[in-house]
Amino acid sequence: MNDAYENALRTVAESYEAEVIRWGGKSLSRVATIVVSSGAFFTRLKAGATFSVANLEKFNAWFRVPANWPDRVIPHDAATALISMGRPPVSDVSMTHAYRSDDASVACDRVIVLRGQE
């Protein structure tokens, strides 16, 4: 597997973990069990293990859906990593913006909160 894809998946995983800490939700181990039936997937990835293209596609499909994220919003770093893997976030009809930028947080049924005005 290409190092760029491995690094991008690590970035997505780290962003997801940060969102779980902030908002609560499924652990990366639980996500890995759901997606590829291997709860140790991300532990092995951190230890330098590689993965198949099929598993990369499965994680891309899962992580690019905003509803799968703890706050139903994909952070900017994760969205950028998904785009670099050729899998941009999926837009939801009820959510005009499927990712969070550094300047604003946009999600369905929520007011835009600009950084510094929280």
N, C-alpha and C positions, 0 to 999 in steps of 0.2 A: 504494500500500500504506500502511496505517496506521502511523504512527511507533511506536505501542506494540508492534506485531508485529515491526517491524524491530529495536527495542531488545531485545525478548525473545529474538529469534533471535541477536542479538549476544551477549547474556548467556549463552545456551546454548553458543555457539561459544567464548567466552572460558573458560567452565568446562571445556569439552572440552579446549581447549589446555592448561590448567593440569593436567588429569589426565594428558594425554600426557606432559608434562614430568615429572610425579611418577612415573608407572607405565610409560611407554613406550606405543607403539601407533601407529595410523594417524594421519598428519597431517591437518589440516583440508582441505588441498588434495586428498589422497587420498579423504577422505570425500566431498567435493564432486564428485569425478570419479565415484565409485561412485553417488551419489544423483542428481545432475542432469547428469552428463557434462560438467562444467565445473570444472576444477581451480582456476580463478581466481575462483570465485564469492565466497568470503569476502574475498579481496583487494579485489574490487569493492565488496562490502558495506561494508568499512571505509572505502573512499573515498567513500561516500555513495550508491552505486547502489541502486536499488530492485529488487524481484523480484516474480514473479507469485505468486498464491495457490496455484497448482499446485505451484510449487517449495517454498513454505512448507509445504504439506501433506506433500510428500515428505521434507523435513528433519524435520518433526515426527514422522512415522512412524518414521524411522530413529533419531533421538535419544531417543525415549521408551522404547526397548528397552534395559534394563540390560546385556544381553549385548554391545551395540555400544560400550560405554564401556570404557576401558582397564582399570579394576579391576572391571568388571561391576557397578558401582554408580553411580547418578546422583547427583551432588552436589546439596545442598539448593538452591543458587541456580538451578541448571539445572532442577530439578524444579519449583520455584516458577514459573520462566519458562514452562515447558511447560504448567503448569496455567493460567497467565494467557492462554495461546493456546487454551485449551479442549482440550488434549491431555495429560492426566496420564500419568505413567509407567505402563508396562504391568507388572503383577505377574507374576512367574515362579513356577511351582508350587514350585520348589526354593528360591526366595528370598522370604521373607515380607515383607521391606521392600525396595522397589525404589529407594530413594534414601538419601542420606547426610544426616544432620542436622548442625548445628553441634556438638551434644553427643556424638553417638555415630556410629560407623560400623558398619553392619550389612550383611553380604553372606552368600551361601550358603557353607556349609562353613568359616566363619570365626568366631572368637570376637569378641564385642562389645568394642570398644576405646573407652573413654571418654577424651575429651580430657584431657590432663594425666597420664594413666596409661600412655602409649605407651612 
